[in-house]
């Protein structure tokens, strides 16, 4: 039985509605297209076991995302216009946690690193020049 409720095109030939995209490398993307552009909640399941979920606006990552690696690392934060932007928390499988901010896809300012075995480090990424 074919599922005709997904992977549809509108009258102008643009992707529209619910899509499940299976790529040659084994990655699977699932989410909504409106007028040929990704919009709203999307989930990526990579062939190597990574899983990302978050939001698209105007075909670019935008809003809150959670990135999970196959080995257990978890990164949480926001994207703006397809680039990491704002506060991020990044936790490795060993329990180390890095917290800080991105500006237009680049780390900036002070980041705090809390080590699972004890201790805290602050790292200064400086300012971002526009």
N, C-alpha and C positions, 0 to 999 in steps of 0.2 A: 504494500500500500504506500503510495507517495504522499508526502506531507506537502500540500500546496500552500500552506500558510507561512512558509519561510522561503527566503532567497528569491524574492519577487522583484520585478522592475516596474516602475511607473510608466505612464504613457509616453514619457520623454526618454525612456531607456535608462533611467537612473535607478540605482538600488534604492529600495524603499521597504520599510517594515522590518520584521524580525529576520536576521540572517545568522547562519552558522557557516563560517568559512573554514574549510579544511585546506591547509597549505601543503605543498610538496615536502616540506621539512618535517611534517607531522604536527605542527602547531595548529590549534583550533581557536578561532576567535568567535565569540557569540555576543550579539547585541543588536541594536536598532540602527537603521539608516533612515534618514528623512531627506528627500531630494538629493540622493547620492552621497550624503555626508553622514559620518558616524555621529550619533547624538544619544546622550543618556548613558545608562549603565552598560558596560562591556566587561567581559571576562575573557582572559587569554589563558589557555592551558598549553604550555609548550611541550614538545616531545621529550625534553629532558626532565620534566617534572615540575618546572617552575609554574607558578600560577599568579597572575596579576588581575586585580579587579578594580574598576573605578569608572570615571565618567568622561565622556567626550562632549565637546561643544564645538560646533562648526568644524568637525573632522579632526580636532586636536584634543589631546588629553587635557582636561580642565576640571579642577575640583579634586576631591579626596580620592586617593589611590592607596591600595595595600598591595605590596609586591612581596611574594613569598618564593624563596628559592627552594629547590628540591632538597637541599641539605638542611633546611630549617631556618635560614636567615629571614627576618621579616623587616620590611621597610614601610613606614606609614607617613604620608604627608600629602601635600597638594601640588597639583600642576596648574600652570596658567599658560594658556596658548601653547601647549605642547612641551613646556619646560618645567622642571622642578622649581617651585617658588613658594616661599614661606617656610613654616616650621616643619621639620622632619625628625622622626625618631627611627633609628636604625639599630636593630638588635641582632647580633650574631648568635649562632647556635651555642657558642661557649658561654653566653650570658652577658657579654660586653654590650653596652648600650651607648650609642652616640646620639646626641641631641644638638640641633642647631638649625640654622636657616639657610635657604637657598634664595638667590636672587637671579632670575632669568636663567636658570639652569646651572648656576655656579654657587659653590659654598661661599658664605661670607660671614664676617663677624666671628664671635666667640662660639666655639663648639665645646660641649662638655662630653667627656668620655668617662663612663663609669665602668670599671673593670670588675668582672664577676669574682675575681679572687681578692678584691679589695683595692681601694685607691681610686682617685679621680684625677683626670688630666684635663686641662683647658688648652684648646688650640685656637689660635687667632688666624683666621683666613683673610683678614683685612677687609678693605672696602671694595666694592665693585664700582669700577669706573664706567660710566655710560658713554 
